Amino acid sequence: MANSASGEGMVPRIVRVLETFDSDRTVQTASEIGRRAGLPSSTAHRLVEELVSEGVLERDDQHRVRLGMRLWELALRGSTALRLRQAALPHMERVQAELREHTQLAVLEQGEALFLERLSHPDAVSNITRVAGRLPLHASSSGLVLLAHADPALRERVLAGPLIAVGPQTITDPAVLRRTLAEIRRSGFVAAPGSIEAVSNGMAVPLRDRGEVIAALSVVLPREAPVEPGIRALRAAAARIEAELRSSRA
Ligand code: PHB
């Protein structure tokens, strides 16, 4: 693979180009991409050109580029995340019909909770979760469940801090976080009121496949909503999704 003068391979440079796109920055010029990716302008223009010709990026009529449908297609085809989302969706819809707030599905991805799906209601409480967006493990209810069941080395890395306060009640004390994670493993759920935003309460349960926790299922409810109905709905849905995953393998 062709290396740059700095010795960096082609693949990390392509990844840096793709990473300059996010939900607030969906179209860019090749020069903007180069600046944000820290690439020389000529390299950025050449990479963008090649990615456009492969359909990974698409050009608009002002010669700016966006992520291409071909990238979406390749990313989803054969993806385990898609299989999980498809198994979960009908059961998430039941939770959503019952509680009429927000229902999310998240997986652990490179030290953060990555959200695969979010269902919402027009009158629901504020929710900062985005599909394909991430939240810190120690702050979101999904993240806390994933962290409780994560590899101990990752858990220790997160416990070593910094534990940034996202909401007024985010756990920022490592000793409290350690106790909370042990309690999640014991009880099988978490409620984290005010951990992301003062107005809401995130609740989550683990989803298992072949005995391993592979995802977290969560709801975001108004802060004053009772916890018990949320956890009951999540547990029932998790059991149905786990059965679905088992039968899809059989
Ligand atoms: C949560 O997962 O706990 C959570 C996520 C987004 C919010 C509130 C809570 O806006």
Residues whose N, C-alpha, C, O or C-beta is under 5 A from the ligand:
A	BS01	PHB	S126 N127 I128 T129 A139 S140 S141 S142 A192 I196 E197 S200 G202 M203 V220
